[in-house]
């Protein structure tokens, strides 16, 4: 993987499609970007850089991601809001066989109904992407946000 410009475009498309899916509010799309055995971890930068395991959210399989979606749709009560992801171009660090190790910066803008939009969360994705029969998928997505402080709660995927 990543032997050609076409491979890099496919990786960039994965990042763009992911952002579009989580911004759409169709939460059933989110788990499909991951392999069955995967890691999705949302963690403050300080904990990540110190090697501390505490994370705001931590899931270890597609099944756990689907459980989170069930929670968002059926059990969590919150003021509705929209989010918009702005994702930088992925930087490929290394390729090992069918695995690509990459990262990209992101910013999430949150808009609550009848309120101004504001910067909600900023950080970087640290990813392990694998080639599958269904296309590129995340085997691991670590969402490392810069601020130790998060306003209220994080409900939707970042």
N, CA and C atoms as an extended XYZ file, in Angstrom:
474
Properties=species:S:1:pos:R:3:atomname:S:1:resname:S:1:resid:I:1 pbc="F F F"
N         0.834       -1.177        0.000 N   UNK     1
C         0.000        0.000        0.000 CA  UNK     1
C         0.881        1.244        0.000 C   UNK     1
N         0.382        2.330       -0.533 N   UNK     2
C         1.078        3.605       -0.665 CA  UNK     2
C         2.243        3.531       -1.642 C   UNK     2
N         2.098        2.688       -2.660 N   UNK     3
C         3.130        2.573       -3.689 CA  UNK     3
C         2.970        3.625       -4.774 C   UNK     3
N         1.840        4.324       -4.768 N   UNK     4
C         1.585        5.236       -5.867 CA  UNK     4
C         0.757        6.425       -5.388 C   UNK     4
N         0.647        7.394       -6.263 N   UNK     5
C        -0.198        8.552       -6.002 CA  UNK     5
C        -1.647        8.105       -5.794 C   UNK     5
N        -2.067        7.108       -6.538 N   UNK     6
C        -3.426        6.574       -6.420 CA  UNK     6
C        -3.685        6.057       -4.988 C   UNK     6
N        -2.695        5.408       -4.397 N   UNK     7
C        -2.835        4.918       -3.025 CA  UNK     7
C        -2.969        6.077       -2.042 C   UNK     7
N        -2.187        7.133       -2.242 N   UNK     8
C        -2.256        8.290       -1.362 CA  UNK     8
C        -3.615        8.982       -1.495 C   UNK     8
N        -4.131        9.054       -2.703 N   UNK     9
C        -5.461        9.643       -2.913 CA  UNK     9
C        -6.515        8.802       -2.185 C   UNK     9
N        -6.390        7.484       -2.217 N   UNK    10
C        -7.336        6.608       -1.510 CA  UNK    10
C        -7.287        6.866       -0.003 C   UNK    10
N        -6.096        7.073        0.540 N   UNK    11
C        -5.965        7.392        1.968 CA  UNK    11
C        -6.613        8.735        2.282 C   UNK    11
N        -6.349        9.720        1.455 N   UNK    12
C        -6.935       11.048        1.646 CA  UNK    12
C        -8.455       10.976        1.557 C   UNK    12
N        -8.961       10.169        0.655 N   UNK    13
C       -10.410        9.984        0.515 CA  UNK    13
C       -10.991        9.327        1.766 C   UNK    13
N       -10.277        8.377        2.356 N   UNK    14
C       -10.743        7.751        3.598 CA  UNK    14
C       -10.941        8.810        4.675 C   UNK    14
N        -9.965        9.703        4.819 N   UNK    15
C       -10.075       10.772        5.814 CA  UNK    15
C       -11.266       11.683        5.508 C   UNK    15
N       -11.429       12.063        4.252 N   UNK    16
C       -12.532       12.945        3.859 CA  UNK    16
C       -13.886       12.267        4.038 C   UNK    16
N       -13.981       11.001        3.661 N   UNK    17
C       -15.242       10.267        3.813 CA  UNK    17
C       -15.607       10.094        5.282 C   UNK    17
N       -14.607        9.860        6.119 N   UNK    18
C       -14.836        9.736        7.562 CA  UNK    18
C       -15.433       11.036        8.107 C   UNK    18
N       -14.814       12.169        7.761 N   UNK    19
C       -15.309       13.472        8.230 CA  UNK    19
C       -16.735       13.711        7.759 C   UNK    19
N       -17.003       13.414        6.507 N   UNK    20
C       -18.355       13.607        5.980 CA  UNK    20
C       -19.357       12.735        6.728 C   UNK    20
N       -18.977       11.506        7.029 N   UNK    21
C       -19.889       10.584        7.717 CA  UNK    21
C       -20.207       11.063        9.130 C   UNK    21
N       -19.179       11.438        9.903 N   UNK    22
C       -19.461       11.851       11.283 CA  UNK    22
C       -20.128       13.222       11.345 C   UNK    22
N       -19.990       14.024       10.301 N   UNK    23
C       -20.699       15.297       10.250 CA  UNK    23
C       -22.148       15.132        9.798 C   UNK    23
N       -22.454       14.025        9.145 N   UNK    24
C       -23.791       13.827        8.584 CA  UNK    24
C       -24.850       13.526        9.632 C   UNK    24
N       -24.425       13.002       10.782 N   UNK    25
C       -25.392       12.597       11.804 CA  UNK    25
C       -25.951       11.208       11.567 C   UNK    25
N       -25.557       10.552       10.503 N   UNK    26
C       -25.969        9.156       10.264 CA  UNK    26
C       -24.935        8.270       10.957 C   UNK    26
N       -25.161        8.031       12.229 N   UNK    27
C       -24.168        7.370       13.075 CA  UNK    27
C       -23.893        5.930       12.678 C   UNK    27
N       -24.791        5.295       11.944 N   UNK    28
C       -24.557        3.917       11.508 CA  UNK    28
C       -23.362        3.829       10.558 C   UNK    28
N       -22.972        4.935        9.946 N   UNK    29
C       -21.826        4.938        9.026 CA  UNK    29
C       -20.492        4.823        9.759 C   UNK    29
N       -20.423        5.368       10.969 N   UNK    30
C       -19.150        5.491       11.677 CA  UNK    30
C       -18.414        4.168       11.881 C   UNK    30
N       -19.040        3.123       12.437 N   UNK    31
C       -18.295        1.882       12.679 CA  UNK    31
C       -17.747        1.229       11.413 C   UNK    31
N       -18.360        1.504       10.279 N   UNK    32
C       -17.950        0.852        9.033 CA  UNK    32
C       -16.605        1.349        8.514 C   UNK    32
N       -16.048        2.369        9.122 N   UNK    33
C       -14.720        2.842        8.753 CA  UNK    33
C       -13.615        2.054        9.463 C   UNK    33
N       -14.014        1.088       10.299 N   UNK    34
C       -13.061        0.360       11.128 CA  UNK    34
C       -13.088       -1.129       10.818 C   UNK    34
N       -11.972       -1.781       11.131 N   UNK    35
C       -11.916       -3.241       11.057 CA  UNK    35
C       -12.687       -3.814       12.247 C   UNK    35
N       -13.014       -5.106       12.193 N   UNK    36
C       -13.760       -5.717       13.302 CA  UNK    36
C       -12.997       -5.617       14.618 C   UNK    36
N       -11.723       -5.922       14.574 N   UNK    37
C       -10.858       -5.768       15.754 CA  UNK    37
C       -10.110       -4.452       15.560 C   UNK    37
N       -10.515       -3.436       16.295 N   UNK    38
C        -9.941       -2.109       16.084 CA  UNK    38
C        -9.770       -1.395       17.415 C   UNK    38
N        -9.124       -0.267       17.343 N   UNK    39
C        -8.983        0.604       18.502 CA  UNK    39
C        -9.454        1.986       18.092 C   UNK    39
N       -10.315        2.575       18.913 N   UNK    40
C       -10.679        3.984       18.791 CA  UNK    40
C       -10.510        4.576       20.177 C   UNK    40
N        -9.587        5.517       20.289 N   UNK    41
C        -9.304        6.099       21.600 CA  UNK    41
C        -9.288        7.616       21.471 C   UNK    41
N       -10.031        8.275       22.339 N   UNK    42
C       -10.061        9.730       22.432 CA  UNK    42
C        -9.345       10.094       23.720 C   UNK    42
N        -8.227       10.825       23.591 N   UNK    43
C        -7.352       11.008       24.741 CA  UNK    43
C        -6.746       12.419       24.731 C   UNK    43
N        -6.626       13.032       25.911 N   UNK    44
C        -5.949       14.333       25.951 CA  UNK    44
C        -4.465       14.190       25.627 C   UNK    44
N        -3.928       15.208       25.016 N   UNK    45
C        -2.531       15.207       24.582 CA  UNK    45
C        -1.565       14.934       25.736 C   UNK    45
N        -1.823       15.545       26.879 N   UNK    46
C        -0.920       15.357       28.015 CA  UNK    46
C        -0.816       13.882       28.399 C   UNK    46
N        -1.926       13.191       28.492 N   UNK    47
C        -1.887       11.763       28.839 CA  UNK    47
C        -1.171       10.958       27.764 C   UNK    47
N        -1.445       11.271       26.499 N   UNK    48
C        -0.803       10.556       25.399 CA  UNK    48
C         0.715       10.725       25.454 C   UNK    48
N         1.168       11.969       25.595 N   UNK    49
C         2.602       12.240       25.577 CA  UNK    49
C         3.324       11.672       26.796 C   UNK    49
N         2.627       11.525       27.908 N   UNK    50
C         3.240       10.954       29.105 CA  UNK    50
C         3.108        9.431       29.158 C   UNK    50
N         2.421        8.858       28.159 N   UNK    51
C         2.229        7.412       28.134 CA  UNK    51
C         1.210        6.927       29.155 C   UNK    51
N         0.356        7.837       29.617 N   UNK    52
C        -0.675        7.470       30.589 CA  UNK    52
C        -1.884        6.886       29.870 C   UNK    52
N        -2.478        5.834       30.377 N   UNK    53
C        -3.544        5.144       29.660 CA  UNK    53
C        -4.922        5.806       29.735 C   UNK    53
N        -5.142        6.731       30.668 N   UNK    54
C        -6.476        7.297       30.852 CA  UNK    54
C        -6.940        8.016       29.585 C   UNK    54
N        -8.110        7.632       29.101 N   UNK    55
C        -8.693        8.217       27.894 CA  UNK    55
C       -10.130        8.621       28.174 C   UNK    55
N       -10.596        9.608       27.461 N   UNK    56
C       -11.981       10.063       27.601 CA  UNK    56
C       -12.938        9.000       27.074 C   UNK    56
N       -12.599        8.413       25.940 N   UNK    57
C       -13.334        7.284       25.363 CA  UNK    57
C       -12.310        6.270       24.879 C   UNK    57
N       -12.610        4.988       25.038 N   UNK    58
C       -11.699        3.961       24.558 CA  UNK    58
C       -12.505        2.723       24.168 C   UNK    58
N       -12.427        2.359       22.893 N   UNK    59
C       -13.158        1.209       22.374 CA  UNK    59
C       -12.179        0.270       21.687 C   UNK    59
N       -12.441       -1.036       21.761 N   UNK    60
C       -11.495       -2.019       21.258 CA  UNK    60
C       -12.074       -2.971       20.222 C   UNK    60
N       -13.216       -2.621       19.645 N   UNK    61
C       -13.780       -3.449       18.584 CA  UNK    61
C       -14.890       -2.683       17.878 C   UNK    61
N       -15.232       -3.139       16.695 N   UNK    62
C       -16.347       -2.536       15.974 CA  UNK    62
C       -17.641       -2.708       16.763 C   UNK    62
N       -17.770       -3.823       17.477 N   UNK    63
C       -18.951       -4.036       18.314 CA  UNK    63
C       -19.092       -2.953       19.378 C   UNK    63
N       -17.976       -2.550       19.976 N   UNK    64
C       -18.022       -1.478       20.975 CA  UNK    64
C       -18.403       -0.141       20.339 C   UNK    64
N       -17.955        0.088       19.107 N   UNK    65
C       -18.349        1.307       18.400 CA  UNK    65
C       -19.853        1.305       18.147 C   UNK    65
N       -20.387        0.152       17.775 N   UNK    66
C       -21.829        0.042       17.549 CA  UNK    66
C       -22.605        0.248       18.841 C   UNK    66
N       -22.071       -0.217       19.962 N   UNK    67
C       -22.705        0.036       21.260 CA  UNK    67
C       -22.753        1.534       21.547 C   UNK    67
N       -21.686        2.241       21.222 N   UNK    68
C       -21.662        3.687       21.425 CA  UNK    68
C       -22.731        4.362       20.588 C   UNK    68
N       -22.885        3.921       19.355 N   UNK    69
C       -23.919        4.488       18.480 CA  UNK    69
C       -25.302        4.235       19.066 C   UNK    69
N       -25.526        3.043       19.582 N   UNK    70
C       -26.807        2.744       20.239 CA  UNK    70
C       -27.031        3.733       21.381 C   UNK    70
N       -25.995        3.967       22.160 N   UNK    71
C       -26.107        4.910       23.267 CA  UNK    71
C       -26.450        6.310       22.792 C   UNK    71
N       -25.800        6.767       21.722 N   UNK    72
C       -26.071        8.102       21.175 CA  UNK    72
C       -27.527        8.205       20.736 C   UNK    72
N       -28.013        7.175       20.077 N   UNK    73
C       -29.353        7.230       19.496 CA  UNK    73
C       -30.466        6.922       20.493 C   UNK    73
N       -30.190        6.099       21.481 N   UNK    74
C       -31.276        5.586       22.315 CA  UNK    74
C       -31.223        5.972       23.795 C   UNK    74
N       -30.054        6.273       24.332 N   UNK    75
C       -30.003        6.445       25.783 CA  UNK    75
C       -29.432        7.775       26.255 C   UNK    75
N       -28.641        8.464       25.448 N   UNK    76
C       -28.047        9.727       25.882 CA  UNK    76
C       -28.985       10.877       25.564 C   UNK    76
N       -29.182       11.730       26.540 N   UNK    77
C       -30.033       12.902       26.345 CA  UNK    77
C       -29.156       14.149       26.418 C   UNK    77
N       -29.246       14.986       25.377 N   UNK    78
C       -28.421       16.178       25.296 CA  UNK    78
C       -29.067       17.176       24.345 C   UNK    78
N       -28.624       18.425       24.427 N   UNK    79
C       -29.071       19.417       23.456 CA  UNK    79
C       -28.532       19.027       22.094 C   UNK    79
N       -29.369       18.999       21.082 N   UNK    80
C       -28.877       18.623       19.759 CA  UNK    80
C       -27.881       19.660       19.234 C   UNK    80
N       -26.930       19.195       18.456 N   UNK    81
C       -25.956       20.082       17.839 CA  UNK    81
C       -25.440       19.456       16.559 C   UNK    81
N       -24.844       20.302       15.747 N   UNK    82
C       -24.160       19.867       14.532 CA  UNK    82
C       -22.665       19.970       14.790 C   UNK    82
N       -21.916       19.167       14.085 N   UNK    83
C       -20.473       19.325       14.126 CA  UNK    83
C       -19.928       19.291       12.710 C   UNK    83
N       -18.832       19.992       12.531 N   UNK    84
C       -18.178       20.061       11.225 CA  UNK    84
C       -16.690       19.837       11.446 C   UNK    84
N       -16.157       18.823       10.782 N   UNK    85
C       -14.731       18.504       10.881 CA  UNK    85
C       -13.952       19.189        9.759 C   UNK    85
N       -12.839       19.759       10.131 N   UNK    86
C       -11.872       20.274        9.167 CA  UNK    86
C       -10.623       19.429        9.386 C   UNK    86
N       -10.261       18.642        8.377 N   UNK    87
C        -9.178       17.672        8.529 CA  UNK    87
C        -8.049       18.015        7.566 C   UNK    87
N        -6.846       18.039        8.110 N   UNK    88
C        -5.670       18.305        7.288 CA  UNK    88
C        -5.327       17.123        6.396 C   UNK    88
N        -4.400       17.345        5.505 N   UNK    89
C        -3.931       16.301        4.602 CA  UNK    89
C        -3.166       15.254        5.418 C   UNK    89
N        -3.454       13.969        5.215 N   UNK    90
C        -2.737       12.951        5.985 CA  UNK    90
C        -1.247       12.910        5.653 C   UNK    90
N        -0.464       12.746        6.702 N   UNK    91
C         0.973       12.595        6.578 CA  UNK    91
C         1.304       11.127        6.826 C   UNK    91
N         1.904       10.472        5.845 N   UNK    92
C         2.251        9.062        5.972 CA  UNK    92
C         3.621        8.957        6.631 C   UNK    92
N         3.674        8.247        7.769 N   UNK    93
C         4.941        8.070        8.478 CA  UNK    93
C         5.692        6.833        8.008 C   UNK    93
N         4.956        5.741        7.824 N   UNK    94
C         5.602        4.524        7.328 CA  UNK    94
C         4.550        3.581        6.792 C   UNK    94
N         5.020        2.649        5.992 N   UNK    95
C         4.174        1.615        5.411 CA  UNK    95
C         4.847        0.284        5.691 C   UNK    95
N         4.063       -0.650        6.216 N   UNK    96
C         4.561       -2.005        6.469 CA  UNK    96
C         3.550       -2.987        5.885 C   UNK    96
N         3.857       -3.549        4.745 N   UNK    97
C         2.934       -4.477        4.093 CA  UNK    97
C         1.647       -3.775        3.722 C   UNK    97
N         0.521       -4.278        4.244 N   UNK    98
C        -0.778       -3.677        3.935 CA  UNK    98
C        -1.187       -2.633        4.971 C   UNK    98
N        -0.260       -2.218        5.839 N   UNK    99
C        -0.550       -1.252        6.903 CA  UNK    99
C         0.158        0.072        6.646 C   UNK    99
N        -0.605        1.143        6.785 N   UNK   100
C        -0.070        2.491        6.653 CA  UNK   100
C        -0.248        3.197        7.988 C   UNK   100
N         0.813        3.811        8.453 N   UNK   101
C         0.791        4.567        9.697 CA  UNK   101
C         0.828        6.041        9.319 C   UNK   101
N        -0.235        6.757        9.680 N   UNK   102
C        -0.387        8.137        9.230 CA  UNK   102
C        -1.000        8.986       10.334 C   UNK   102
N        -0.978       10.285       10.105 N   UNK   103
C        -1.639       11.198       11.029 CA  UNK   103
C        -2.122       12.416       10.266 C   UNK   103
N        -3.083       13.116       10.871 N   UNK   104
C        -3.599       14.351       10.292 CA  UNK   104
C        -4.149       15.217       11.416 C   UNK   104
N        -3.982       16.511       11.274 N   UNK   105
C        -4.574       17.448       12.216 CA  UNK   105
C        -6.068       17.578       11.936 C   UNK   105
N        -6.819       17.941       12.971 N   UNK   106
C        -8.254       18.162       12.797 CA  UNK   106
C        -8.714       19.302       13.690 C   UNK   106
N        -9.823       19.902       13.310 N   UNK   107
C       -10.561       20.846       14.145 CA  UNK   107
C       -12.032       20.501       13.997 C   UNK   107
N       -12.755       20.545       15.091 N   UNK   108
C       -14.190       20.288       15.061 CA  UNK   108
C       -14.904       21.564       15.511 C   UNK   108
N       -15.807       22.026       14.661 N   UNK   109
C       -16.637       23.181       14.959 CA  UNK   109
C       -17.993       22.651       15.407 C   UNK   109
N       -18.507       23.169       16.503 N   UNK   110
C       -19.812       22.739       17.003 CA  UNK   110
C       -20.804       23.887       16.853 C   UNK   110
N       -22.016       23.550       16.418 N   UNK   111
C       -23.075       24.529       16.291 CA  UNK   111
C       -24.327       23.975       16.956 C   UNK   111
N       -24.767       24.647       18.008 N   UNK   112
C       -26.045       24.309       18.627 CA  UNK   112
C       -27.118       25.158       17.963 C   UNK   112
N       -28.320       24.637       17.945 N   UNK   113
C       -29.424       25.344       17.307 CA  UNK   113
C       -29.573       26.734       17.925 C   UNK   113
N       -29.758       27.742       17.085 N   UNK   114
C       -29.959       29.129       17.510 CA  UNK   114
C       -28.773       29.707       18.281 C   UNK   114
N       -27.561       29.186       18.028 N   UNK   115
C       -26.359       29.731       18.652 CA  UNK   115
C       -25.269       29.882       17.598 C   UNK   115
N       -24.264       30.662       17.941 N   UNK   116
C       -23.114       30.807       17.047 CA  UNK   116
C       -22.278       29.532       17.057 C   UNK   116
N       -21.600       29.295       15.981 N   UNK   117
C       -20.658       28.174       15.913 CA  UNK   117
C       -19.408       28.527       16.711 C   UNK   117
N       -18.753       27.483       17.256 N   UNK   118
C       -17.520       27.714       18.017 CA  UNK   118
C       -16.599       26.504       17.891 C   UNK   118
N       -15.309       26.747       18.075 N   UNK   119
C       -14.332       25.666       17.999 CA  UNK   119
C       -14.533       24.785       19.225 C   UNK   119
N       -14.836       23.535       18.983 N   UNK   120
C       -15.143       22.595       20.059 CA  UNK   120
C       -13.932       21.757       20.462 C   UNK   120
N       -13.203       21.249       19.478 N   UNK   121
C       -12.122       20.326       19.777 CA  UNK   121
C       -11.078       20.408       18.669 C   UNK   121
N        -9.804       20.400       19.055 N   UNK   122
C        -8.707       20.500       18.103 CA  UNK   122
C        -7.634       19.501       18.498 C   UNK   122
N        -7.036       18.847       17.520 N   UNK   123
C        -5.963       17.913       17.828 CA  UNK   123
C        -5.461       17.221       16.578 C   UNK   123
N        -5.105       15.942       16.754 N   UNK   124
C        -4.616       15.167       15.613 CA  UNK   124
C        -5.088       13.725       15.728 C   UNK   124
N        -5.255       13.133       14.566 N   UNK   125
C        -5.531       11.704       14.460 CA  UNK   125
C        -4.192       10.994       14.278 C   UNK   125
N        -3.985        9.917       15.002 N   UNK   126
C        -2.831        9.050       14.783 CA  UNK   126
C        -3.412        7.698       14.396 C   UNK   126
N        -3.169        7.284       13.167 N   UNK   127
C        -3.908        6.166       12.588 CA  UNK   127
C        -3.024        5.028       12.107 C   UNK   127
N        -3.619        3.854       12.168 N   UNK   128
C        -3.089        2.669       11.502 CA  UNK   128
C        -4.188        2.217       10.544 C   UNK   128
N        -3.902        2.290        9.272 N   UNK   129
C        -4.884        1.996        8.232 CA  UNK   129
C        -4.477        0.710        7.531 C   UNK   129
N        -5.460       -0.158        7.302 N   UNK   130
C        -5.178       -1.417        6.611 CA  UNK   130
C        -6.030       -1.515        5.356 C   UNK   130
N        -5.505       -2.252        4.405 N   UNK   131
C        -6.237       -2.529        3.179 CA  UNK   131
C        -7.055       -3.791        3.395 C   UNK   131
N        -8.360       -3.701        3.146 N   UNK   132
C        -9.254       -4.848        3.295 CA  UNK   132
C        -9.970       -5.084        1.969 C   UNK   132
N       -10.725       -6.162        1.902 N   UNK   133
C       -11.509       -6.442        0.688 CA  UNK   133
C       -12.521       -5.331        0.428 C   UNK   133
N       -12.964       -4.649        1.486 N   UNK   134
C       -13.949       -3.570        1.354 CA  UNK   134
C       -13.291       -2.206        1.146 C   UNK   134
N       -11.960       -2.169        1.056 N   UNK   135
C       -11.244       -0.908        0.901 CA  UNK   135
C       -10.439       -0.590        2.150 C   UNK   135
N        -9.949        0.628        2.238 N   UNK   136
C        -9.147        1.027        3.388 CA  UNK   136
C       -10.027        1.173        4.630 C   UNK   136
N        -9.498        0.696        5.769 N   UNK   137
C       -10.208        0.785        7.043 CA  UNK   137
C        -9.207        1.123        8.140 C   UNK   137
N        -9.714        1.730        9.209 N   UNK   138
C        -8.880        2.032       10.363 CA  UNK   138
C        -8.780        0.799       11.255 C   UNK   138
N        -7.556        0.338       11.488 N   UNK   139
C        -7.318       -0.696       12.498 CA  UNK   139
C        -7.143       -0.026       13.849 C   UNK   139
N        -6.668        1.219       13.817 N   UNK   140
C        -6.504        2.003       15.035 CA  UNK   140
C        -6.657        3.471       14.684 C   UNK   140
N        -7.442        4.172       15.485 N   UNK   141
C        -7.567        5.631       15.357 CA  UNK   141
C        -7.480        6.209       16.754 C   UNK   141
N        -6.360        6.883       16.999 N   UNK   142
C        -6.193        7.594       18.262 CA  UNK   142
C        -6.467        9.064       17.991 C   UNK   142
N        -7.440        9.603       18.695 N   UNK   143
C        -7.823       10.996       18.560 CA  UNK   143
C        -7.202       11.719       19.752 C   UNK   143
N        -6.159       12.461       19.486 N   UNK   144
C        -5.408       13.118       20.546 CA  UNK   144
C        -5.759       14.607       20.516 C   UNK   144
N        -6.548       15.045       21.510 N   UNK   145
C        -6.967       16.444       21.510 CA  UNK   145
C        -6.023       17.273       22.372 C   UNK   145
N        -5.818       18.528       21.956 N   UNK   146
C        -4.785       19.370       22.540 CA  UNK   146
C        -5.104       19.860       23.947 C   UNK   146
N        -6.317       20.220       24.222 N   UNK   147
C        -6.662       20.810       25.511 CA  UNK   147
C        -7.014       19.741       26.532 C   UNK   147
N        -6.612       19.959       27.758 N   UNK   148
C        -7.022       19.049       28.826 CA  UNK   148
C        -8.483       19.276       29.190 C   UNK   148
N        -8.981       20.429       28.847 N   UNK   149
C       -10.353       20.806       29.188 CA  UNK   149
C       -11.268       20.540       27.994 C   UNK   149
N       -12.386       19.902       28.264 N   UNK   150
C       -13.398       19.759       27.233 CA  UNK   150
C       -14.696       20.333       27.789 C   UNK   150
N       -15.393       21.112       26.987 N   UNK   151
C       -16.631       21.700       27.483 CA  UNK   151
C       -17.734       20.652       27.586 C   UNK   151
N       -18.306       20.542       28.760 N   UNK   152
C       -19.442       19.662       28.999 CA  UNK   152
C       -19.130       18.202       28.719 C   UNK   152
N       -19.330       17.755       27.483 N   UNK   153
C       -19.122       16.333       27.185 CA  UNK   153
C       -18.864       16.131       25.695 C   UNK   153
N       -18.318       14.979       25.390 N   UNK   154
C       -18.146       14.578       23.992 CA  UNK   154
C       -19.109       13.415       23.769 C   UNK   154
N       -20.079       13.641       22.947 N   UNK   155
C       -21.100       12.634       22.691 CA  UNK   155
C       -20.869       11.966       21.340 C   UNK   155
N       -20.720       12.775       20.298 N   UNK   156
C       -20.563       12.264       18.943 CA  UNK   156
C       -19.090       11.919       18.686 C   UNK   156
N       -18.850       11.006       17.765 N   UNK   157
C       -17.461       10.681       17.400 CA  UNK   157
C       -16.725       11.911       16.876 C   UNK   157
N       -15.453       11.957       17.178 N   UNK   158
C       -14.588       13.049       16.674 CA  UNK   158
C       -13.859       12.524       15.447 C   UNK   158
